[in-house]
Amino acid sequence: MIRSRVVGVGAYLPARVVDNDELACRLDTSDAWIRERTGITRRHLAAEDELTSDLAVQAARRALERASTSVAAIEAIVVATSTPDHTFPATATAVQQKLGAPIGIALDVQAVCAGFAYALAIADSFLRVGHARTALVIGAETFSRLLDWNDRSTAVLFGDGAGAVVLRAERSRGDLADRGVLATRLAADGRHYRDLYVDGGPSATRTTGHLRMNGREVFRHAVARLAESVEAVLAETGLAVADLDLLVPHQANLRIIEAVGRRLGLPPEKTIVTVDRHANTSAASIPLALDVALEDGRLADGRLLVVNALGGGFAWGAALIRW
Ligand code: UT7
């Protein structure tokens, strides 16, 4: 059978770093509150002239380099983003053009913070049915552009960045020792549309709008759904939490990440945490965290991991991967 194997990972963070103290100079907040309630100490913010596609291209180039894969081999580009360069066309086509990638599939996936899990599952399907042999899956965001910088309850939480993986279709034995994406699970519950949304958009207001969030409600659902998503994706294969080497969750809040780990009975050292350094980069957080785990040696060949995320919608999802 065909499986999608992750053969390269790349990350890009904008140069400008903003710490909590800098935010406390213009908002009624403090480093202590932000650290205690979220675990965040700093975030990267894109420069005025840096677009989501620019961040995506930087991450993609690094992933291709790590994968020893040329741009000419790319047959599909799936970009997870809620901050596209323009309302249309897809930011994936801007990435295609900037990379000089050949004619192929290019689309954006809009599942907010769950975007990377959705994009990975979609690209995995393309590869398994033979629509493409090599795909770039990118999470890229400039959430700084959507924030209401006068709203302390949201402005302190997010950062900009991009991460990318190269997926390659490979023949496999079809058992759980295979390397690659072993299972994916996606879901959404539109009853929570207004718990985390942007109050603008081309159809509703003809403006871009700002991010609005019912933080407590998102928190409560995030812990429950994220823990369930790990169990659900493992159940597809008959594996158990004890078999996992690593959890690479979406990075929204350290307290959410820790609560999910406790629910699952997963030792803290098996969970990758980057929210302290990156803040919440929405669809970019998982590939950025994969890059960190690869750099520090925790993501070695053969390791079994789950990536999972929940965001606006609510939309959530998980993927089980053997590295
Ligand atoms: O990527 C997926 C989307 N996002 C998430 O997963 C985020 C989920 N939610 C959260 O992470 C948390 O709910 C927050 C970090 C957003 C908020 O933490 P919380 O512990 O739920 O705080 P809260 O909203 O209940 O607010 C507690 C207090 C409030 O003051 P009062 O009403 O108790 O006087 C807020 O006004 O903290 C106040 N507050 C702040 N104080 C200082 C809210 N934001 C700030 C701030 N600095 N930045």
Residues whose N, C-alpha, C, O or C-beta is under 5 A from the ligand:
A	BS01	UT7	D28 T29 S30 W33 R37 T38 C113 R152 S153 V156 G215 R216 V218 F219 A222 A252 N253 L310 G311
